[in-house]
Amino acid sequence: MRFGLLGTGWWADHVHAAALASHPVVEFVGVWGRDAAKAAAVAGRHSTIAEPDLDALLGKVDAVTVAVPPDVQAELACRAAAAGCHLLLEKPLALSPAAAGRVVVATERAGVASLVAGWGFTRGEPVASWYRDVVAPGRWHGGSAYAAANLFQAGNPFGSSPWRAQHGALWDAGAHAVDALLPALGPVEEVAAERGPGDTVQLLLRHAPGGVSSATVSLTAPQEASGMHVELWGQEGIVRSPQPDHGRAPDAMAQMSRQAIDDLVSASESRGPHERDVHFGDAVVRVLAAAERFLERPAERRGERPLPP
C-alpha cells in the first residue's frame, strides 16, 4: 500500500515518518506540509520526496497518515477521504463535534478505512495484551484513568504547541483518558467536570451500561507526578494497567505507529470497520466537548454549594 504523510512537526517526523520509512510492506511515497521547507527536511531525513501540492500527493497514494493540529486534521481528513485515501489519524479527531462529524460523513461517503491512533487507540506492549486478555472479556462496573505530564518543561518537543497551550489538558491528555475508558465501560451518556491547579481537569463520566468512571488529566503536573494508568473494578476484582516496557522513546512510538499502519492495512483489505475508527474518535470528541460545555457553566448552574459551617 502506498502511503503519504501530512504534517512536518516532531511527531510527524520522529514517529509517523520513521514508521513509514521502516515499514517492510508499505511504500512511503511522500510528505506534504503547510511549511514547504519543513516538508523537504522531513522527506530528506526519511528518503522520500516532499510534494508541495496536496492534491498531487493524494492522487499518488492509497492512504495517508496525518500528524497536524486537530482542527487542521479534520479538514485534511475530509479532503483525503474524498480523494479515496484510507486514513490513519491522530487524537483528538477534531476540536468540535461538528468537525468530527464531518470526518465521519466523509469516510462513510468515500467508503475508506480509518483508524485513530493514540495511547488508548493503538497500544504498545504489554498494554495491548492487557486490553485484549483482561479488559475485553471482563464485566467492569467502574474505573478511573490518570493522564498527567509536565509538557511545558524545557526540552519537551510539544511544549511549544499552540493548540495544546490554548486548549490544555482536556483536549490532549483527556483524549487519552477517555479512549482508555470507553472500551471497558461503554459509551458515555453524562459528563461532569471541574478544574484543578494549572490546566488540570477532573472528569466524571456516567456510561450507558450503568458504570461510572473518573479521569484526572493535566499537562502542567509536577514532573514527579507524570504518568498514565487505568484502573478498573468489577466482577473480576480490581485491575490496573501495566506500564509499557519502553517508556516513550521515539523508536518505541514508531513501533506503535507501525502497528497502527498494519491495522489500517488490514481494515482496508477486509472492508470492515476497525473498532477504533473515526466513529470511535467522534465519540471521544463528544465526551470532551460535553466536559468543556460543563466547565463553561456558571458555578451555580453546576450545582456547587458552599459547605455548611
N, C-alpha and C positions, 0 to 999 in steps of 0.2 A: 504494500500500500504506500502511495506517495503522500508525504506529509509536508505541510508548510507551518511555519511558526509566525504568529502575530504577537509582536512585543519585543522589547530590547532591554528591559531592566535586569536587575540582578537575578531575579527568579527565572526570567525567560532565558538568560544566558547560562547560568550555572546549573539549572535543573532541567527545563524543557529542552533547550538546545543540546545539552550534554546527553540527555536521554535519547533524543532522536539520532544524534550522531553515532552513538554507541549501540543502537538497537540492531540486532542481527537480521531482522526480516522486513524492515521498512526503509524507504528511501527518503532522506531528508533533502527536499527539493530546494527550499529557500526560506529567507526571512524577510518579513515586511515590518516596518515600524514607522511611527509618526515622525521620528528623527532619522533621516536617511543616513547620517554619519554613524549613529549608533548601530543601525541595522547592518551597515557594512562591517563594522568592527565585530559584531556578534557572528556574522556569517564567516568572516575570515578566521575566527578562532575555532570554528567547527567545520571547516572545509566544505562550505556550501556557498550559495550566492545570495546577495541582497537584491530583492525585487522591489523597485521603487513604486510600482503600480500594483495596488492591492488586487484589482480585478484580474490582472495578468497572472498573479500568483494563484488566486483562487481557481483560475482556469487550468492550471497545471497540476493540481493536486486532488487527491481523493478525500483528504482530511486535514484539519488544522488543529494545532494546539494553540491556546490563547492565554497570554500572560500579560494583561493590561489592567488598569483600574476597573472596578466592576461596572461603573456607568459606561465606560468606553466598551467594555467587553460585550454588554448586551447589544449594542449597535452592531459591532463586528460579527457577533454570532448570528444575528438575523441575516446579515449580508452574506456570510459564508454558507449558511443553510440554504439560502435562495440560490446559491451557485452549485448546490448539490454536494457540499462538503460535510463529512461527518465531523463532530465537534468534541474535542477534549477541552473542557472549560475549568476555570478556577473558581474558588469560593470567595465571597458570595457570588451567586449568579448575576445579581444586579443589586441596585440600591433602592429599588421600589418594587412592589408587587406588579405595577403596571408594566414596567420594563421587563421583569422576569416573565410575565405572561406573554409578552410579545415574542420572547425567545421560544417559549413552549409552542406557540402557534406556528412560528416559522419552521421549527423542526418537524412538527406534525405535517404541515403542508408539504414540506420537501421530502418527507419520508427518510430522513437521515438519522443515523445513530448518534447518541450523545452520552457523555459521561462528565460529571462534575467532580473534580479531584479535591483533595484536602485531607486533613488528618482522619476525619471520620468517614470520608468517602472512599479513599484508597489507602489502605493501611499497610504499613510495613510489619514485618515480624518482630516480636511474637504477638503483636496486637491483632493482626489479621486472623491468626489461628484462634485467638481468644473469642473474637466475634463469631467466628464460624462454629466453634466447638462448644462454647459456653453460652454466649448471648442468644444466638438464633434459636436453639432448642428450648430455652428456658421460658418460664412464665413469670414475668417481672412485675411487681406491684409499684415500684418507685425507684428513684435513683438520684444521683447528683453528678454534676460534671464540674471540673475546675480547670480553667484555661487562663493562665496568667503569664505575662512576660514583662521584661524591662526593655521595652522596644526602643526607647529613646536614649539609651546609653551610648557612649562613644563607640564607634565601630560597628554598630548594628546596621546591616545593609537596608533595613526597612525603616529606620528612624527618620529618614527624610521624605517618606511617602506622604504626599499632600492629602490623599483621600483618607489615610489612616489617621492623620492629625485632625482632620475635620470630623470624621465620623466615629473615631475612637474604638474602644474595645468591643462595643456592642456588635458592630458590623464585621469586625475581623475575628477576634477570639470567640465572639458569640456564635459565629457561623460554625466554628469547630465544635463548640459545646453542644449546640442544638443538633448538628448532624450526628454527633456521637450518641445522643439520647433517643432520637426517633426510631432507629432500627429495633431497639429493645422495647420501647414503651408505646410506639404507635403515634398516629397523628395528634397534633396539639389542637385543642378546641378553646382554650382560655389561657391568657397570659397576663402576668403582673410583673412589675419590675421596680427597682429602686436603685438610686445612685449611691456610691460609696466614695472613698478617697480617690483623688485623681480622676481617671476615666472609668474606674471600677463600676460594674453594674451587676446587680444580683437579680436573677430571673427566677420566677416561679411559674411552672407550666402544668396545666391540667391536660392529660392526654385522653383522647376519645375512649379508649378501652376502660378507663377508670383510674389509672395510675396518676401519681403526681411526682414531678421531679423539680429539682432546682439546679441552677448553674451560677457560678461565680466567674466573671471574666474581667480581665484587666490587661492593659498594655503598659501600665505605669506601676507595676508591682515592684517591691524590692527584689533585687537580684536573687536573694536567698529564698524568696517565695515563688520564684518562677517554676512553672511546670504544667503538665497536663495529665489528668487522670479521670476516670469514670468509675463510679461505684453504683451497683445495682443490688436491690434486695427483692426477694420473692420466695417462692416455694423451695427453691434450691439453697436458700440461705442468703448470705451476703457475699458478693464477689466484687473484686476490684481489678481494673485493667492493669496488665503488666506494662512495664516501661519498655520502649523499643531498645534493642541492644546497641543500636548505632548512634543514638543521640540525634543531632540534626546536621551532621556533616553533609556538605553538598553532594558527595558521591552517593551517600545513602538516600538522599532525597531524589537524586536522579534515578536510583534503582526503583524507588516507589513510582516515579513517573513512567519508567519503562513498563512496570506492571499495569499502570493505567492505560498505556498505549496498547498493550496486549488485550486488555479488557474491551477497549473500544473497537479494536480489530475484530474480536470475537463477536461483539454485538452487531457490528456491521455485516458480518457474514451470516449470522443467524437470523437477522432481521427482527429479532426480538428485543424488547426494551431492557436496558440494564437497570438493576434495582436502584442505582443512583444516577439516573439520567436527569434531564432538565426538569422533569416533574418533581423529583425529589429536591433538586436545587430550588425550585419555585416554592416548595413547602417550607424550606428553611428561611427563605426571604420573607415569607408571610409572617412567620413567627417573630423575626427580628423587627419587621415593620410594626407589628402589633405592640411589641415591647417599647418601641420608640414612641408610638402614639400614647401609650400609658404614661411614659415618663414626661410627656409634654402636658399632661393634665395638671390643672392646679391641685395643690396638695389636698384641699378639702374635698375634691372630687375623687381622689384616690382612697378615700375612706380613712385618712390619717387623723388621729385624735391625740391630744396630749395625754400622757399617762396621768392617772389620778394622783393627787398629792399624797 
